[in-house]
Amino acid sequence: MSSSNFSDELKRFAVAQITERGCSFREVSEQLGVSPHSLCA
């Protein structure tokens, strides 16, 4: 397994998009250019 090196700012942005705006994991992952599975890890 590899560990991700996403910044805290990026993590907060992704969480806010999902929890506050109701975006799906897929939508956020496409915006950020990462795998949806990366957001769940």
PyMOL Python script that loads the backbone (N, CA, C, O; Angstrom):
from pymol import cmd

cmd.read_pdbstr("""\
ATOM      1  N   MET A   1       0.836  -1.192   0.000  1.00  0.00           N
ATOM      2  CA  MET A   1       0.000   0.000   0.000  1.00  0.00           C
ATOM      3  C   MET A   1       0.867   1.236   0.000  1.00  0.00           C
ATOM      4  O   MET A   1       1.941   1.265   0.601  1.00  0.00           O
ATOM      5  N   SER A   2       0.387   2.249  -0.678  1.00  0.00           N
ATOM      6  CA  SER A   2       1.118   3.508  -0.668  1.00  0.00           C
ATOM      7  C   SER A   2       0.325   4.526   0.134  1.00  0.00           C
ATOM      8  O   SER A   2      -0.902   4.467   0.202  1.00  0.00           O
ATOM      9  N   SER A   3       1.036   5.444   0.731  1.00  0.00           N
ATOM     10  CA  SER A   3       0.347   6.494   1.488  1.00  0.00           C
ATOM     11  C   SER A   3       0.250   7.729   0.611  1.00  0.00           C
ATOM     12  O   SER A   3       1.143   8.015  -0.187  1.00  0.00           O
ATOM     13  N   SER A   4      -0.854   8.462   0.772  1.00  0.00           N
ATOM     14  CA  SER A   4      -1.034   9.669  -0.024  1.00  0.00           C
ATOM     15  C   SER A   4      -0.395  10.850   0.675  1.00  0.00           C
ATOM     16  O   SER A   4      -0.269  10.873   1.899  1.00  0.00           O
ATOM     17  N   ASN A   5       0.000  11.815  -0.107  1.00  0.00           N
ATOM     18  CA  ASN A   5       0.631  13.010   0.432  1.00  0.00           C
ATOM     19  C   ASN A   5      -0.187  14.245   0.064  1.00  0.00           C
ATOM     20  O   ASN A   5       0.356  15.245  -0.407  1.00  0.00           O
ATOM     21  N   PHE A   6      -1.484  14.164   0.284  1.00  0.00           N
ATOM     22  CA  PHE A   6      -2.342  15.304  -0.002  1.00  0.00           C
ATOM     23  C   PHE A   6      -2.203  16.314   1.115  1.00  0.00           C
ATOM     24  O   PHE A   6      -2.101  15.947   2.285  1.00  0.00           O
ATOM     25  N   SER A   7      -2.199  17.590   0.754  1.00  0.00           N
ATOM     26  CA  SER A   7      -2.081  18.642   1.755  1.00  0.00           C
ATOM     27  C   SER A   7      -3.341  18.693   2.609  1.00  0.00           C
ATOM     28  O   SER A   7      -4.406  18.239   2.191  1.00  0.00           O
ATOM     29  N   ASP A   8      -3.208  19.248   3.808  1.00  0.00           N
ATOM     30  CA  ASP A   8      -4.368  19.395   4.686  1.00  0.00           C
ATOM     31  C   ASP A   8      -5.428  20.268   4.023  1.00  0.00           C
ATOM     32  O   ASP A   8      -6.624  20.020   4.174  1.00  0.00           O
ATOM     33  N   GLU A   9      -4.992  21.280   3.295  1.00  0.00           N
ATOM     34  CA  GLU A   9      -5.929  22.170   2.614  1.00  0.00           C
ATOM     35  C   GLU A   9      -6.751  21.399   1.574  1.00  0.00           C
ATOM     36  O   GLU A   9      -7.964  21.584   1.477  1.00  0.00           O
ATOM     37  N   LEU A  10      -6.094  20.547   0.810  1.00  0.00           N
ATOM     38  CA  LEU A  10      -6.786  19.746  -0.194  1.00  0.00           C
ATOM     39  C   LEU A  10      -7.774  18.792   0.467  1.00  0.00           C
ATOM     40  O   LEU A  10      -8.888  18.609  -0.024  1.00  0.00           O
ATOM     41  N   LYS A  11      -7.373  18.189   1.569  1.00  0.00           N
ATOM     42  CA  LYS A  11      -8.263  17.276   2.295  1.00  0.00           C
ATOM     43  C   LYS A  11      -9.491  18.014   2.818  1.00  0.00           C
ATOM     44  O   LYS A  11     -10.612  17.519   2.705  1.00  0.00           O
ATOM     45  N   ARG A  12      -9.281  19.191   3.387  1.00  0.00           N
ATOM     46  CA  ARG A  12     -10.412  19.980   3.901  1.00  0.00           C
ATOM     47  C   ARG A  12     -11.350  20.378   2.767  1.00  0.00           C
ATOM     48  O   ARG A  12     -12.570  20.329   2.923  1.00  0.00           O
ATOM     49  N   PHE A  13     -10.789  20.769   1.633  1.00  0.00           N
ATOM     50  CA  PHE A  13     -11.592  21.138   0.475  1.00  0.00           C
ATOM     51  C   PHE A  13     -12.448  19.955   0.029  1.00  0.00           C
ATOM     52  O   PHE A  13     -13.649  20.109  -0.196  1.00  0.00           O
ATOM     53  N   ALA A  14     -11.847  18.794  -0.099  1.00  0.00           N
ATOM     54  CA  ALA A  14     -12.573  17.614  -0.565  1.00  0.00           C
ATOM     55  C   ALA A  14     -13.701  17.253   0.399  1.00  0.00           C
ATOM     56  O   ALA A  14     -14.818  16.967  -0.033  1.00  0.00           O
ATOM     57  N   VAL A  15     -13.420  17.266   1.681  1.00  0.00           N
ATOM     58  CA  VAL A  15     -14.444  16.943   2.678  1.00  0.00           C
ATOM     59  C   VAL A  15     -15.580  17.957   2.618  1.00  0.00           C
ATOM     60  O   VAL A  15     -16.749  17.577   2.681  1.00  0.00           O
ATOM     61  N   ALA A  16     -15.255  19.228   2.498  1.00  0.00           N
ATOM     62  CA  ALA A  16     -16.279  20.267   2.436  1.00  0.00           C
ATOM     63  C   ALA A  16     -17.146  20.100   1.194  1.00  0.00           C
ATOM     64  O   ALA A  16     -18.361  20.283   1.262  1.00  0.00           O
ATOM     65  N   GLN A  17     -16.544  19.758   0.069  1.00  0.00           N
ATOM     66  CA  GLN A  17     -17.319  19.571  -1.157  1.00  0.00           C
ATOM     67  C   GLN A  17     -18.336  18.445  -0.998  1.00  0.00           C
ATOM     68  O   GLN A  17     -19.455  18.531  -1.502  1.00  0.00           O
ATOM     69  N   ILE A  18     -17.939  17.401  -0.301  1.00  0.00           N
ATOM     70  CA  ILE A  18     -18.806  16.238  -0.124  1.00  0.00           C
ATOM     71  C   ILE A  18     -19.851  16.485   0.963  1.00  0.00           C
ATOM     72  O   ILE A  18     -21.032  16.200   0.762  1.00  0.00           O
ATOM     73  N   THR A  19     -19.432  17.008   2.102  1.00  0.00           N
ATOM     74  CA  THR A  19     -20.350  17.145   3.238  1.00  0.00           C
ATOM     75  C   THR A  19     -21.203  18.397   3.194  1.00  0.00           C
ATOM     76  O   THR A  19     -22.368  18.361   3.591  1.00  0.00           O
ATOM     77  N   GLU A  20     -20.657  19.496   2.724  1.00  0.00           N
ATOM     78  CA  GLU A  20     -21.395  20.756   2.749  1.00  0.00           C
ATOM     79  C   GLU A  20     -22.122  21.039   1.439  1.00  0.00           C
ATOM     80  O   GLU A  20     -23.211  21.612   1.448  1.00  0.00           O
ATOM     81  N   ARG A  21     -21.547  20.655   0.344  1.00  0.00           N
ATOM     82  CA  ARG A  21     -22.149  20.951  -0.961  1.00  0.00           C
ATOM     83  C   ARG A  21     -22.897  19.761  -1.550  1.00  0.00           C
ATOM     84  O   ARG A  21     -23.643  19.913  -2.517  1.00  0.00           O
ATOM     85  N   GLY A  22     -22.702  18.584  -0.974  1.00  0.00           N
ATOM     86  CA  GLY A  22     -23.412  17.403  -1.456  1.00  0.00           C
ATOM     87  C   GLY A  22     -22.857  16.796  -2.727  1.00  0.00           C
ATOM     88  O   GLY A  22     -23.542  16.030  -3.404  1.00  0.00           O
ATOM     89  N   CYS A  23     -21.626  17.131  -3.053  1.00  0.00           N
ATOM     90  CA  CYS A  23     -20.991  16.552  -4.236  1.00  0.00           C
ATOM     91  C   CYS A  23     -20.676  15.083  -3.972  1.00  0.00           C
ATOM     92  O   CYS A  23     -20.476  14.679  -2.827  1.00  0.00           O
ATOM     93  N   SER A  24     -20.635  14.302  -5.020  1.00  0.00           N
ATOM     94  CA  SER A  24     -20.284  12.890  -4.879  1.00  0.00           C
ATOM     95  C   SER A  24     -18.759  12.730  -4.849  1.00  0.00           C
ATOM     96  O   SER A  24     -18.017  13.634  -5.235  1.00  0.00           O
ATOM     97  N   PHE A  25     -18.315  11.571  -4.386  1.00  0.00           N
ATOM     98  CA  PHE A  25     -16.881  11.279  -4.393  1.00  0.00           C
ATOM     99  C   PHE A  25     -16.352  11.387  -5.818  1.00  0.00           C
ATOM    100  O   PHE A  25     -15.262  11.913  -6.045  1.00  0.00           O
ATOM    101  N   ARG A  26     -17.121  10.892  -6.767  1.00  0.00           N
ATOM    102  CA  ARG A  26     -16.684  10.916  -8.167  1.00  0.00           C
ATOM    103  C   ARG A  26     -16.517  12.350  -8.673  1.00  0.00           C
ATOM    104  O   ARG A  26     -15.522  12.662  -9.327  1.00  0.00           O
ATOM    105  N   GLU A  27     -17.484  13.222  -8.375  1.00  0.00           N
ATOM    106  CA  GLU A  27     -17.395  14.626  -8.811  1.00  0.00           C
ATOM    107  C   GLU A  27     -16.156  15.302  -8.240  1.00  0.00           C
ATOM    108  O   GLU A  27     -15.423  15.986  -8.955  1.00  0.00           O
ATOM    109  N   VAL A  28     -15.931  15.104  -6.946  1.00  0.00           N
ATOM    110  CA  VAL A  28     -14.781  15.741  -6.293  1.00  0.00           C
ATOM    111  C   VAL A  28     -13.481  15.168  -6.832  1.00  0.00           C
ATOM    112  O   VAL A  28     -12.531  15.911  -7.080  1.00  0.00           O
ATOM    113  N   SER A  29     -13.431  13.870  -7.014  1.00  0.00           N
ATOM    114  CA  SER A  29     -12.200  13.267  -7.534  1.00  0.00           C
ATOM    115  C   SER A  29     -11.886  13.780  -8.933  1.00  0.00           C
ATOM    116  O   SER A  29     -10.721  13.994  -9.269  1.00  0.00           O
ATOM    117  N   GLU A  30     -12.925  13.980  -9.755  1.00  0.00           N
ATOM    118  CA  GLU A  30     -12.699  14.521 -11.099  1.00  0.00           C
ATOM    119  C   GLU A  30     -12.199  15.960 -11.028  1.00  0.00           C
ATOM    120  O   GLU A  30     -11.318  16.346 -11.797  1.00  0.00           O
ATOM    121  N   GLN A  31     -12.753  16.758 -10.110  1.00  0.00           N
ATOM    122  CA  GLN A  31     -12.299  18.140  -9.941  1.00  0.00           C
ATOM    123  C   GLN A  31     -10.829  18.187  -9.545  1.00  0.00           C
ATOM    124  O   GLN A  31     -10.074  19.042 -10.007  1.00  0.00           O
ATOM    125  N   LEU A  32     -10.435  17.252  -8.680  1.00  0.00           N
ATOM    126  CA  LEU A  32      -9.076  17.257  -8.145  1.00  0.00           C
ATOM    127  C   LEU A  32      -8.096  16.442  -8.986  1.00  0.00           C
ATOM    128  O   LEU A  32      -6.883  16.533  -8.793  1.00  0.00           O
ATOM    129  N   GLY A  33      -8.613  15.659  -9.904  1.00  0.00           N
ATOM    130  CA  GLY A  33      -7.750  14.834 -10.745  1.00  0.00           C
ATOM    131  C   GLY A  33      -7.136  13.654 -10.007  1.00  0.00           C
ATOM    132  O   GLY A  33      -5.997  13.266 -10.266  1.00  0.00           O
ATOM    133  N   VAL A  34      -7.912  13.086  -9.078  1.00  0.00           N
ATOM    134  CA  VAL A  34      -7.453  11.912  -8.338  1.00  0.00           C
ATOM    135  C   VAL A  34      -8.496  10.804  -8.445  1.00  0.00           C
ATOM    136  O   VAL A  34      -9.628  11.048  -8.862  1.00  0.00           O
ATOM    137  N   SER A  35      -8.120   9.623  -8.078  1.00  0.00           N
ATOM    138  CA  SER A  35      -9.032   8.481  -8.079  1.00  0.00           C
ATOM    139  C   SER A  35     -10.070   8.629  -6.976  1.00  0.00           C
ATOM    140  O   SER A  35      -9.738   9.098  -5.887  1.00  0.00           O
ATOM    141  N   PRO A  36     -11.318   8.243  -7.227  1.00  0.00           N
ATOM    142  CA  PRO A  36     -12.323   8.278  -6.159  1.00  0.00           C
ATOM    143  C   PRO A  36     -11.894   7.450  -4.945  1.00  0.00           C
ATOM    144  O   PRO A  36     -12.237   7.776  -3.809  1.00  0.00           O
ATOM    145  N   HIS A  37     -11.148   6.386  -5.196  1.00  0.00           N
ATOM    146  CA  HIS A  37     -10.670   5.535  -4.106  1.00  0.00           C
ATOM    147  C   HIS A  37      -9.654   6.276  -3.229  1.00  0.00           C
ATOM    148  O   HIS A  37      -9.519   5.970  -2.044  1.00  0.00           O
ATOM    149  N   SER A  38      -8.950   7.238  -3.803  1.00  0.00           N
ATOM    150  CA  SER A  38      -7.990   8.021  -3.036  1.00  0.00           C
ATOM    151  C   SER A  38      -8.693   8.881  -1.987  1.00  0.00           C
ATOM    152  O   SER A  38      -8.134   9.161  -0.926  1.00  0.00           O
ATOM    153  N   LEU A  39      -9.911   9.292  -2.289  1.00  0.00           N
ATOM    154  CA  LEU A  39     -10.652  10.136  -1.351  1.00  0.00           C
ATOM    155  C   LEU A  39     -11.165   9.316  -0.170  1.00  0.00           C
ATOM    156  O   LEU A  39     -11.354   9.846   0.925  1.00  0.00           O
ATOM    157  N   CYS A  40     -11.384   8.052  -0.389  1.00  0.00           N
ATOM    158  CA  CYS A  40     -11.933   7.199   0.668  1.00  0.00           C
ATOM    159  C   CYS A  40     -10.847   6.658   1.589  1.00  0.00           C
ATOM    160  O   CYS A  40     -11.140   6.191   2.690  1.00  0.00           O
ATOM    161  N   ALA A  41      -9.628   6.716   1.156  1.00  0.00           N
ATOM    162  CA  ALA A  41      -8.525   6.115   1.944  1.00  0.00           C
ATOM    163  C   ALA A  41      -8.133   6.969   3.109  1.00  0.00           C
ATOM    164  O   ALA A  41      -7.229   6.608   3.863  1.00  0.00           O
TER     165      ALA A  41
END
""", "prot")
cmd.dss("prot")
cmd.show_as("cartoon", "prot")
cmd.util.cbc("prot")
cmd.orient("prot")
